Structures are given as C-alpha cells and as structure tokens.
Amino acid sequence: MRAAAGAPAAALHVRAARPEDTDWPQIAALYGALLRTTPGPIVELNAAAAVAMAQGPEEGLAWMERLERSGALAGYHLLPAAQADLLRRLGRTDEARAAYERALALVRHPTERRFLELRLTELG
C-alpha cells in the first residue's frame, strides 16, 4: 500500500523540470490521503515536510513540533533534521543549530552524518 501510494508523489517529483516547479500542494494532498489509509509517524513526518513546502515552513514546523511532543519518533534523527532545515529557512539560526545537534546525536549513517555536519557548519 505504501509503495503504491508513494508512486504518485514520486512521479510529481520527476515531472518537475526544476525543484521549484514541484507540485507541492498535490504531494501534500497525496500524503494526506496516505495518512488516512496508512497512518503512522513516518508518514506524518513526510506529510509535514510536504506541507512545509506547499504552505510554508511555519506550517510544517508546527506539525513537526506536535509530532515531537507525541514522542512517536523519539530517537529518529530525521525529525530533528527536518525541523532544523525549516528553522534554518526561517532564519532561526540558534534553534536550527540546536536541532541539527539533536539530529547528529541520533544519526548512525556516515553519509547522513556528514550532510548534517555540513549544514551545521554552514550556520556559522
């Protein structure tokens, strides 16, 4: 079910000639539908990220903060990593730095670690 539901979102990514041409409102709607049929915290995190891209970082961040308070993704590095990215986009550097540090404390994969370290370094 997840693969079948994720295929339309992936197709929308591929169809866009440039990243900024991605149909984020449609991707957010697809994740909304997926949440209704296959609810779960990772699907919810992906939906929050799509909402952030479609409606603005504040909307996605608010959703991620609710998800964080629920504890459903405690120990999952991609939640604070996603929060860090949205905070960075909003210019909330100190909060972004703290979120990147939380993600780094949880990440296991060396490539993901390097990416997060680079983002943290870019904050200055």
C-alpha positions in Angstrom: 0.0 0.0 0.0 2.7 2.5 0.9 4.7 1.9 -2.3 1.5 2.3 -4.4 0.6 5.5 -2.6 4.1 6.9 -2.8 4.4 6.3 -6.5 2.2 9.3 -7.5 4.3 11.6 -5.2 7.5 10.3 -6.8 6.1 10.9 -10.2 5.3 14.5 -9.3 8.9 15.0 -8.3 10.2 13.5 -11.5 7.8 15.5 -13.7 9.1 18.9 -12.4 11.7 20.4 -14.7 13.3 22.2 -11.7 12.9 21.6 -8.0 10.9 24.8 -7.6 8.4 23.5 -10.2 7.5 20.6 -7.9 3.7 20.4 -7.3 4.0 20.5 -3.5 0.3 21.1 -2.9 -0.5 17.9 -4.8 2.2 16.0 -2.9 0.9 17.3 0.4 -2.6 16.1 -0.6 -1.3 12.7 -1.5 0.4 12.4 1.9 -2.9 13.4 3.5 -4.6 10.6 1.6 -1.9 8.2 2.7 -2.3 9.2 6.3 -6.0 8.4 6.1 -5.3 4.9 4.8 -2.0 4.1 6.4 -1.4 6.3 9.4 1.9 6.3 11.1 4.5 8.7 12.4 6.9 8.5 9.5 4.1 9.1 7.0 3.1 12.0 9.2 6.6 13.4 9.2 6.7 13.2 5.4 3.3 14.9 5.2 4.6 17.7 7.5 7.6 18.2 5.2 5.3 18.3 2.1 3.0 20.8 3.9 6.1 22.9 4.7 7.0 23.1 1.1 3.4 23.7 0.0 2.2 26.2 2.6 5.4 27.5 4.2 8.0 26.4 6.8 5.9 27.6 9.7 3.0 25.2 8.9 5.3 22.2 8.6 7.3 23.1 11.7 4.1 23.4 13.8 3.1 19.9 12.7 6.6 18.5 13.4 6.5 20.1 16.9 3.2 18.3 17.6 4.8 15.1 16.3 7.8 15.6 18.5 5.6 16.2 21.6 3.8 12.9 20.9 7.1 11.0 21.3 6.2 8.8 18.4 9.6 9.5 16.7 11.8 9.7 19.7 15.3 8.6 18.6 14.6 9.1 14.9 17.2 11.5 13.6 15.1 12.7 10.6 12.6 14.5 12.8 15.1 17.0 14.3 16.9 17.1 11.0 13.7 18.2 9.2 13.0 20.7 12.0 16.5 22.1 11.7 16.0 22.7 7.9 12.8 24.5 8.4 14.2 26.6 11.3 17.2 27.5 9.0 14.8 28.6 6.3 13.0 30.8 8.8 16.3 32.4 9.9 16.0 31.0 13.4 19.7 30.1 13.5 20.1 29.3 17.2 17.1 26.9 17.1 18.3 25.4 13.9 21.7 24.8 15.4 20.2 23.0 18.4 18.0 20.9 16.2 21.0 19.9 14.0 22.9 18.9 17.1 19.9 16.8 18.3 19.9 15.0 14.9 23.6 14.5 15.0 23.3 12.8 18.4 20.9 10.3 16.8 22.2 9.7 13.3 24.0 6.4 12.5 24.7 6.6 8.8 28.1 8.3 8.0 26.8 10.0 4.8 23.8 11.4 6.6 26.1 12.5 9.5 28.4 14.4 7.0 25.4 16.1 5.5 24.1 17.3 8.9 27.6 18.4 9.9 27.9 20.4 6.8 24.5 22.1 7.4 25.6 22.9 10.9 28.9 24.3 9.8 27.0 26.5 7.2 25.1 28.1 10.0 28.3 29.6 11.3 
